Amino acid sequence: MDLELGGRKALVTASSGGIGAAVAVRLAAEGCAVLVHGRDAARAEAVAGRVRSAGGTAQVVLGDLTDDGAAAEVAGRAAAWGVDVLVNNAGPVAEHDWDDAGPAVWLEAMNGNVLSAVRVIRAVLPGMRERGWGRVVNLGSRAATTPLPNLVGYSAAKAAVVNLTTSLARHLAGTGITANTVSPGVIVTDGMRRLFEDGAARRGRPRRWDELEPLVTAEYAPNPTGRLGTADDIAATVAFLASPLAGYINGIDLRVDGGLVPVP
């Protein structure tokens, strides 16, 4: 299917690895020129190199989106570049419960997950308005719907991301710009897979992933699909929502979790 993204320009925040890298590569494969963002130059350049080696166009922008000054530089670069697809993937996860989560923890979660997105959104919207077309896709989490007791700040921050996305969609009525949230379930990044495999080895369980995944799924994330998610699952969803084909989808929270979170 042609997603009609040829000639568009996309910024994917935190795209030097994991889900963000998969999104950047997928958007490039669909014809977008991609601005790869991160804080580590070598990792960001590696992702841009993957895009270029596949025949795509990629540039790199570096900066910490939790810092006002650094975020302004990243956002200014994106605006000047003419970004019309913004994917806000940046969002740090930190384990805290109600006993150890002081005010600083809550502020850090909101800054990293909510304000990091707001800073960039505000910078690129004028250009999108002027061109009469744009896509904002914010990454949420299943924790926004089913808050996790060991991720209290993160869960609340991701709920705020869903809320701000809905209000943004209404604010942009009639502009040609849509805003949607994609909320992943349990996604197996390289780091998470190694964590599960190492844990299995310590407990004497099989290390082969095809044997281990069903056990992890049953214990950690039981869902009707019967497996854990991949970064490519999220990338495919984001690419569709970013495309002209999804022009009538606006203001939603699309959970990509294999059915882990029951429908209300």
C-alpha positions as CSV (number, residue, x, y, z in Angstrom):
1,M,0.0,0.0,0.0
2,D,1.3,3.4,-0.9
3,L,0.9,5.7,2.1
4,E,1.4,8.8,0.0
5,L,4.1,10.1,2.2
6,G,6.6,10.8,-0.6
7,G,8.1,14.3,-0.3
8,R,7.0,14.8,3.3
9,K,9.5,15.7,6.0
10,A,9.4,14.1,9.4
11,L,11.0,14.6,12.8
12,V,11.1,11.6,15.1
13,T,12.2,12.5,18.6
14,A,14.4,10.0,20.5
15,S,15.0,8.1,17.3
16,S,18.6,7.0,17.9
17,G,17.4,3.6,19.0
18,G,14.4,1.4,19.9
19,I,10.9,2.3,18.8
20,G,12.0,5.7,17.6
21,A,14.6,4.3,15.2
22,A,12.1,1.8,13.8
23,V,9.7,4.7,13.2
24,A,12.3,6.8,11.5
25,V,13.4,3.9,9.2
26,R,9.7,3.1,8.3
27,L,8.8,6.6,7.5
28,A,11.9,6.9,5.3
29,A,10.9,3.7,3.5
30,E,7.5,5.3,2.9
31,G,9.2,8.3,1.2
32,C,9.7,10.8,4.0
33,A,12.9,12.7,4.5
34,V,13.7,12.1,8.2
35,L,15.3,14.2,10.9
36,V,16.8,11.7,13.3
37,H,17.0,13.0,16.8
38,G,18.9,11.9,19.9
39,R,21.5,12.9,22.4
40,D,24.3,10.6,21.3
41,A,25.8,11.6,17.9
42,A,27.2,8.2,17.0
43,R,23.9,6.4,17.6
44,A,21.9,9.0,15.8
45,E,24.3,9.0,12.8
46,A,24.0,5.2,12.7
47,V,20.2,5.3,12.3
48,A,20.6,8.1,9.6
49,G,23.1,5.8,7.9
50,R,20.6,3.0,7.8
51,V,18.1,5.3,6.1
52,R,20.6,6.5,3.6
53,S,21.9,3.1,2.8
54,A,18.4,2.1,1.9
55,G,18.1,5.0,-0.5
56,G,16.3,7.4,1.9
57,T,17.1,10.9,3.0
58,A,18.1,11.6,6.6
59,Q,19.7,14.4,8.7
60,V,20.6,14.4,12.4
61,V,19.7,16.8,15.1
62,L,21.0,16.5,18.7
63,G,19.7,17.9,21.9
64,D,18.1,17.2,25.3
65,L,14.4,18.0,25.0
66,T,14.0,18.3,28.8
67,D,16.1,21.4,28.7
68,D,14.5,24.6,27.4
69,G,17.5,25.9,25.6
70,A,18.5,22.6,23.9
71,A,14.9,21.9,23.0
72,A,14.5,25.3,21.4
73,E,17.5,24.6,19.2
74,V,16.1,21.2,18.1
75,A,12.6,22.6,17.6
76,G,14.0,25.6,15.6
77,R,16.0,23.3,13.4
78,A,12.9,21.2,12.8
79,A,10.8,24.2,12.0
80,A,13.3,25.7,9.6
81,W,13.6,22.3,7.9
82,G,9.9,22.4,7.2
83,V,8.8,19.4,9.2
84,D,5.2,18.4,8.5
85,V,5.2,15.1,10.3
86,L,6.1,15.2,14.0
87,V,6.5,12.0,16.0
88,N,7.0,12.7,19.7
89,N,8.6,9.5,20.8
90,A,10.8,10.9,23.6
91,G,9.6,9.8,27.0
92,P,11.8,8.4,29.8
93,V,10.6,5.6,32.0
94,A,11.6,5.5,35.7
95,E,10.4,3.0,38.2
96,H,8.9,4.6,41.3
97,D,6.0,3.8,43.6
98,W,4.0,6.1,45.9
99,D,6.4,5.5,48.7
100,D,9.5,6.8,47.0
101,A,8.1,9.2,44.4
102,G,8.7,12.7,45.8
103,P,7.8,15.9,43.9
104,A,11.0,15.8,41.9
105,V,10.1,12.4,40.5
106,W,6.7,13.7,39.3
107,L,8.3,16.8,37.8
108,E,10.9,14.8,36.0
109,A,8.3,12.5,34.5
110,M,6.1,15.4,33.3
111,N,9.1,17.3,31.9
112,G,10.4,14.2,30.0
113,N,7.1,13.0,28.7
114,V,4.8,16.0,28.4
115,L,6.8,19.2,28.2
116,S,9.4,17.6,25.8
117,A,6.5,17.1,23.3
118,V,4.9,20.5,24.0
119,R,8.2,22.4,23.3
120,V,8.5,20.8,19.8
121,I,4.8,20.9,18.9
122,R,4.6,24.7,19.6
123,A,7.6,25.3,17.3
124,V,6.5,23.3,14.3
125,L,2.8,24.2,14.3
126,P,3.1,27.6,12.6
127,G,4.8,26.0,9.5
128,M,2.2,23.2,9.4
129,R,-0.6,25.8,9.5
130,E,1.0,27.8,6.8
131,R,1.2,24.8,4.5
132,G,-2.3,23.6,5.4
133,W,-1.2,20.1,6.3
134,G,0.5,18.3,9.1
135,R,0.6,15.3,11.4
136,V,1.4,15.1,15.1
137,V,1.7,11.6,16.5
138,N,2.5,11.4,20.2
139,L,3.7,8.2,21.8
140,G,1.6,7.2,24.9
141,S,1.6,4.0,26.8
142,R,-0.9,1.3,27.9
143,A,0.0,2.7,31.4
144,A,-2.1,5.7,30.5
145,T,-5.2,3.5,30.6
146,T,-4.1,1.0,33.2
147,P,-1.7,2.9,35.5
148,L,1.1,0.7,36.9
149,P,1.8,1.0,40.7
150,N,5.6,0.8,40.1
151,L,5.5,3.5,37.4
152,V,3.4,6.2,39.1
153,G,5.0,9.3,37.6
154,Y,5.3,7.7,34.1
155,S,1.7,6.5,34.1
156,A,0.4,9.9,35.1
157,A,2.5,11.7,32.5
158,K,1.4,9.4,29.7
159,A,-2.2,10.0,30.7
160,A,-1.4,13.7,30.3
161,V,0.0,13.0,26.8
162,V,-3.3,11.4,25.7
163,N,-5.2,14.3,27.1
164,L,-3.1,17.0,25.5
165,T,-3.3,15.2,22.1
166,T,-7.1,15.3,22.2
167,S,-7.1,19.0,23.1
168,L,-4.6,19.7,20.4
169,A,-6.7,18.0,17.8
170,R,-9.7,20.1,18.7
171,H,-7.5,23.2,18.7
172,L,-6.4,22.5,15.2
173,A,-9.9,22.0,13.8
174,G,-10.0,23.0,10.1
175,T,-6.3,23.5,9.7
176,G,-5.5,20.2,7.8
177,I,-3.4,19.1,10.8
178,T,-4.3,16.0,12.8
179,A,-3.1,14.9,16.2
180,N,-3.2,11.3,17.5
181,T,-1.7,9.2,20.2
182,V,-0.3,5.7,19.7
183,S,-0.1,3.8,23.0
184,P,2.2,0.7,22.9
185,G,1.8,-2.3,25.1
186,V,4.8,-4.4,26.1
187,I,7.3,-3.9,23.3
188,V,10.4,-6.0,23.0
189,T,13.3,-3.8,22.3
190,D,16.8,-5.3,22.2
191,G,17.4,-4.2,25.7
192,M,14.2,-5.7,27.0
193,R,14.8,-9.0,25.2
194,R,18.3,-9.3,26.8
195,L,16.7,-8.5,30.2
196,F,14.2,-11.4,29.8
197,E,16.9,-13.8,28.4
198,D,19.3,-13.0,31.2
199,G,16.6,-13.5,33.8
200,A,15.6,-16.8,32.3
201,A,19.2,-18.0,32.3
202,R,19.4,-17.2,36.0
203,R,16.3,-19.2,36.7
204,G,17.3,-22.1,34.6
205,R,14.7,-21.5,31.9
206,P,15.3,-21.8,28.1
207,R,17.2,-19.0,26.5
208,R,16.0,-19.4,23.0
209,W,13.6,-16.5,22.3
210,D,11.0,-18.6,20.4
211,E,10.7,-20.8,23.6
212,L,11.0,-17.9,26.1
213,E,8.5,-15.4,24.5
214,P,5.4,-17.5,25.2
215,L,6.4,-17.9,28.9
216,V,7.1,-14.1,29.2
217,T,3.9,-13.3,27.5
218,A,1.8,-15.5,29.8
219,E,3.4,-14.2,32.9
220,Y,4.1,-10.5,32.1
221,A,1.7,-9.4,29.4
222,P,-1.1,-12.0,28.7
223,N,-3.0,-10.9,25.6
224,P,-5.2,-12.5,23.0
225,T,-2.6,-12.1,20.2
226,G,-0.3,-14.4,22.1
227,R,3.0,-12.6,21.7
228,L,4.8,-9.4,22.8
229,G,4.9,-6.4,20.5
230,T,7.8,-5.3,18.4
231,A,9.1,-1.8,17.4
232,D,8.0,-2.6,13.9
233,D,4.4,-3.0,15.1
234,I,4.5,0.5,16.4
235,A,6.3,1.9,13.4
236,A,3.7,0.6,11.0
237,T,0.9,2.2,13.1
238,V,2.7,5.5,13.3
239,A,3.4,5.5,9.6
240,F,-0.3,5.0,8.8
241,L,-1.5,7.8,11.1
242,A,1.2,10.1,9.7
243,S,-0.1,9.5,6.2
244,P,-2.7,11.4,4.1
245,L,-4.8,8.1,4.2
246,A,-5.5,8.7,7.9
247,G,-6.9,12.2,7.4
248,Y,-10.2,11.3,9.1
249,I,-8.6,9.9,12.2
250,N,-8.1,12.6,14.7
251,G,-7.8,13.0,18.4
252,I,-7.7,9.3,19.2
253,D,-5.6,7.1,21.5
254,L,-4.8,4.0,19.5
255,R,-3.6,1.2,21.7
256,V,-1.2,-1.2,20.0
257,D,-0.9,-3.9,22.7
258,G,-2.2,-7.1,21.2
259,G,-5.4,-6.7,23.2
260,L,-3.6,-6.5,26.6
261,V,-5.8,-3.7,27.8
262,P,-9.5,-4.7,27.8
263,V,-11.8,-2.4,25.8
264,P,-13.9,-0.4,28.3
